[in-house]
């Protein structure tokens, strides 16, 4: 990819293990040329592109949304996500019941979300907790 970065066709390029994100100037280059070049580097490694769809692309399970002037991130949920956790009234240790909420809240705090998306994620967490009969105050205390 270094050859393309030198020509300024590739605006941004990053990799994490086997995931690659390439942002390029579509006026100067297209996906087919990038794929052809990348796949010619090593015949044992082949890129399988996931093109942008409705101004969105996922990278490391983080949806990246392209707006006219900036990029935004969102929280990724698989289509099969049921948004359920261990029911608060179940006979499980409290730590097991709270583990999912600690994860969700930690993810909400650590993802680079704008204020509206962070608030939407918080409301989603509260709704999941409500559906699983968790006391509202208990979830609020975890957020602190």
N, C-alpha and C positions, 0 to 999 in steps of 0.2 A: 504493500500500500504506500510505501514511501515515495515511489515514483509519481503517484497521483497527488500526494500531499504537496509535493514541490510545485505542481502546476496550479495550485489553488482551487482545483475542482472539488477536492475533498475539504469540507469546512471543518469537520470534526470526526475523529476516529478514536475509538477506545475499545478495549477488550477486557473481559473478565472471564478467565478460564476458557470456556468454549463459546462464549457469547460475544458478539461484536456489534457495536453500534457505529454506523457510518452516516454522517450527515453530509450531503453533497449538493453542489449547485446543478440543478436539473437543466439549466440553460447551457451548461458546458459539457455535461457527461450524463450518461444514463445507467440504469441498473445493469443492463446486459454487458456493457463494457467493463464495469467494475467486477461483475461476476466472472466474466471470461478471464480477466487479469488475475483475480484472486485464486480461481480454481486452477490456473496454470502454474502457480507457484509450487504446489506440491500435489501430486495426483492422489495422495492418500487423504487429503483434506479437501472437502468440498463445502462451499457456503450454500446454505439453504435460506434465501432471503425471506423475511417477513416484511412486506412493504407496508408503508403507511396506509391506514384505512380510516376514512372520515377524520383526517388530521390527527390520528392517534397511532402510536406504535408502542409495543411493549419491549422493555429492555430489563432483564433481570426481574421480571414480574412487577415492574414499575411502569404503569402507563405514562407515556410522555405525550402531551397534547400540544399541538402547534397552533398558536393563535397568530394573528397578523403581526404583532409586535414582540411576542415573547413565547417561551415554552413554559408549560405547567406540568406538574406531576399529580398523579392521583393514586388512590389505593387500589391495588389489584385484588380482585376476588374471582376465583375460578367460576365458570358458569354452573358448576355442580355444588357450589357452596350453599349450605343450608342455614348458616347463621344461627346455629344452635350450640349450646354448651351443656356441661353437666348441670342438671337442674339443682337449684339451691336447696330444694327440699329433699334431695336424695341423700342416701346414707353413704356419703363419701367424705374423706378428710377435707377440711376447709381449704387447705393449700391446693389440693387438686382442683377444687371448684374455682378457685381464684386464678389459677395459672393462665387460663385462656384470656382473662381480662387483663392480666399483667402484660401478656404478650401484645394484645390489641392496643392497649394504651401506650406501651413502649414504642410500638411501630408508629402510632399516630404522632408521637412526640418527635421521633427521629427521622421520619420522612420529610423531604423538603416540600411541604404542602403550603399553599397560600391559606390565608385566614378562613375563607369560605369553605374550602375543601377540608380543612382541619375541623371546623365546626360541624360539617356534615358527617365526618367520620366519628366525631364524638357522639352525635345524635344516633348514629347507627349502633355504636357500642352500647349506648343506653337502651336502645330498643331491643337488642339481643339480650341484655341483662333482664329487662322487663319480661320478655318472653320466657325466660328461664327462671322467673320468680325471685330474682336477686333484689335485696333492698337497695333502693336508689342511693341512699347515703353510703352504703358499703362501696359501691362503684365510684362514687365521687371521691371518697377517701383514697382510693387507689390512684386517682389521677394526680393527687398532690405530689 
